[in-house]
Amino acid sequence: MTLTTHQQSSPSQPQTTVEHVLTLDCAETPGIVHAVSGFLLEHGCDIIDNKQFGDRAHLPHGPEAADDAGHFFMRVHFASTGDGSTVETLRAEFAPLAQEYGMTWQLERHGARRRVLIMVSKFEHCLNDLLFRARVGELPVEVVAVVSNHRDHQSLVEWHGIPFFHVPVTAGTKPAAEARLLELIEDYDVELVVLARYMQVLSDSLTRKLDGRAINIHHSFLPSFKGAKPYHQAYARGVKTVGATAHYVNAELDEGPIIAQQVVEVDHTFGPDDLVAAGRDTECKALSNAVRWHCEGRVILQGNRTIVLR
């Protein structure tokens, strides 16, 4: 008598789910959304959130309009089964589709914390706000270093357990200071530089090296009320709004592509100190929003402006 033994299969193990963010832009053409959603379906992915925008506002009217179909932007947050290595597989398999449509694209793990270096001078409100938001997990960032041309905030930064680097800047030492900054960016594998009220003008050479990965904040009175004590100048003019602008850094001082802005109404009862306090609040909020949106893959550069897929 022959006995046949049948091996019982063990209960199936629960599959691990990982989330990703795909951001892309390309020339507008029919079928992009279908192609992307079809790719995700074929790979067993589940779309959690999708934002898209077709930029047609700049297109000419009349017969010549057919020669330019505009530009398309898309951000897809989706889930798939797998582990940490799944993103590499998805990137490799999405590449041919991206090439077919001429896409500029990124595919990253959702929630990945970006490595951020903060630069600051004497005003500490934006630095303090970013450090707090990073500490409590409100921003998807890891602040890996802080660079300052003053030592005022060294104890604050070190209390957070973050390396602090004093890099003084004068007209004669500026090239060496910028070289030191680039060295730190490389050493700490920095993905984003945030100028949190850093009161030094970066050279054109440095801004080109940091193109698309450096964010600055300034009050929104510009180009009015330049120079020292802008809020006191604004008080003397009786302004009725106070605001702040966060933007990418480029060679045009304070005129890079805008990412986020905040505005609050004020009136005649606001003295100079009240305007300064209101300005601090708007600067903190605009800068933290810009950092968050950048690190979540929501910001796409288009020339001298941004598309923010919120």
C-alpha positions, 0 to 999 in steps of 0.5 A: 500500500502506497501512502501519498502525503499532501503538504498543507499550505500554511495560512497566507501571510498578510501583504505589506502595503507601501505608499508612493508619490508620482509627480510628472509634467509633460506636453499636453496630449490625449491619453496621459491620465489613462496611461498613468492610471493603466500602469498603476492598475497593471501593477496592482496599485491603488490610487489614494489621491490624484491632483492634475492641472492642464495649463492652457491659459497662455495658449494663443487663440485662432488657428495657430492654437493647434500648434501648442497643446499646452502643458500637463502636470500631475501628482498621484499618491498611491499604494502598492504591495511590497516593501522598501525596494518596491519603489525601485522596481516601479521606477524602472518599469515606469521609465519607458512610459515616461520616455514615450510621453516626454515626461519630467518625473519623480517617483518617491516613497510617500512620507520620506523625510527630506534632508534639510539644511537651514541657514539663519542670521539673527532673526530666529522666528522662522528657524525656531518654527521649522525646528519645532515643526520638524521635531513634532513630525509636522514637516516631512523633513530631517534637519541635518545641519544649521549654518549661520553667520552669527552664533546667536542661535547655536544653543537653540540648535544644539538643544535640538541635537542638530549640528551647528556651523558658524560660517562668518561672511565678509566681502573678502571671505564670501567665496570661502564661506560659500565653498564651505556651505557647498562642502556641508551640503555634500557631506550631509547629503542635503536635499533642500536648503532653507534660508530662514531669514538668512541676511546674506545675498548668495552669489549667482554661481551658488544660486545656479548650483542650488537651482530648484532646491533652495527656498527663501522667505521675505516680507511681501512689501518688496519691492517697496520698503527695501533695506532696514526696518521695512515694517517701520517704513510700512507703518509710516506709509499706513499700510493695510496688509502685512504678508510674506512670500516664500520662493525658490532662490535664483540670481534675481534677488527676492524674485525667484519662483513663488511657492507660498504667500501669506497675508493678514489685514492690519489697520491704524491701530497697529504700531511698528512692533505690532506690524513686526509681530504680524510679519513674523507670523506670516513669514513662519507660515509661508515658509513652513508651507513652502517647505512642506509642499516641496518635500511632499512633491507638490511643487513643479517648476515651470519657468519663473513660476510654480505649479503647486498641486495641493 
